[in-house]
Amino acid sequence: MRGVIKSEREAQTSLEGEELCRLYYQTEKITFGVSKLKPGTTGDLDSGHKDADEVFYCMRGNVLCYFPEDDHYYELREGDALLIPPETGHKLFNIGDEEAVISWSCAPKP
């Protein structure tokens, strides 16, 4: 199999609240995408994934990720990663002064 390159405009685009989501790849083994949040905006609550772990990686900015199950906020700055266990709800808040960019991956496919 050969590598496959996708541009930003080829990714599947959606809005989750004020969070702009781009889904680049989804196979039977992994899902990969990128989200952007303008300063002071919030994404929708994602109820979590039954059997999949998810990783958020903060590429730019400063966000809070809220876990409603334990009423806890995790702060991520550029270069930080957060592991989200299966069946864990999560919601992003951009608390910085610049657009936040978060890459996210789930495995296995949610």
Long-range contacts (C-beta under 8 A, 24 or more apart in sequence): 16-43, 16-44, 16-46, 17-41, 17-42, 17-43, 17-44, 18-42, 18-43, 19-43, 19-44, 19-92, 26-109, 27-109, 28-108, 28-109, 29-107, 29-108, 29-109, 30-105, 30-106, 30-107, 30-108, 30-109, 31-105, 31-106, 31-107, 31-109, 31-110, 32-103, 32-104, 32-105, 33-103, 33-104, 33-105, 34-59, 34-101, 34-102, 34-103, 34-104, 35-92, 35-101, 35-102, 35-104, 36-99, 36-100, 36-101, 36-102, 37-61, 37-63, 37-92, 37-93, 37-94, 37-99, 37-100, 37-102, 38-94, 38-99, 39-94, 39-96, 39-97, 39-98, 39-99, 39-100, 40-94, 41-93, 41-94, 42-91, 42-92, 42-93, 42-94, 43-91, 43-92, 43-93, 44-91, 45-89, 45-90, 45-91, 46-89, 46-90, 46-91, 47-89, 48-84, 48-86, 48-87, 48-88, 48-89, 48-90, 49-86, 49-87, 49-106, 49-110, 50-86, 50-87, 50-110, 51-86, 51-108, 51-110, 52-86, 52-106, 52-107, 52-108, 52-109, 52-110, 53-83, 53-84, 53-85, 53-86, 53-106, 53-107, 54-83, 54-84, 54-90, 54-104, 54-105, 54-106, 54-110, 55-81, 55-82, 55-83, 55-84, 55-104, 55-105, 55-106, 56-81, 56-82, 56-84, 56-90, 56-92, 56-102, 56-103, 56-104, 57-81, 57-102, 57-103, 57-104, 58-100, 58-101, 58-102, 59-101, 59-102, 59-103, 60-98, 60-99, 60-100, 60-101, 61-94, 61-96, 61-98, 61-99, 61-100, 61-101, 61-102, 62-94, 62-95, 62-96, 62-100, 63-92, 63-93, 63-94, 63-95, 63-96, 63-100, 63-102, 64-92, 64-93, 64-95, 65-90, 65-91, 65-92, 65-93, 66-90, 66-91, 66-92, 66-93, 76-102
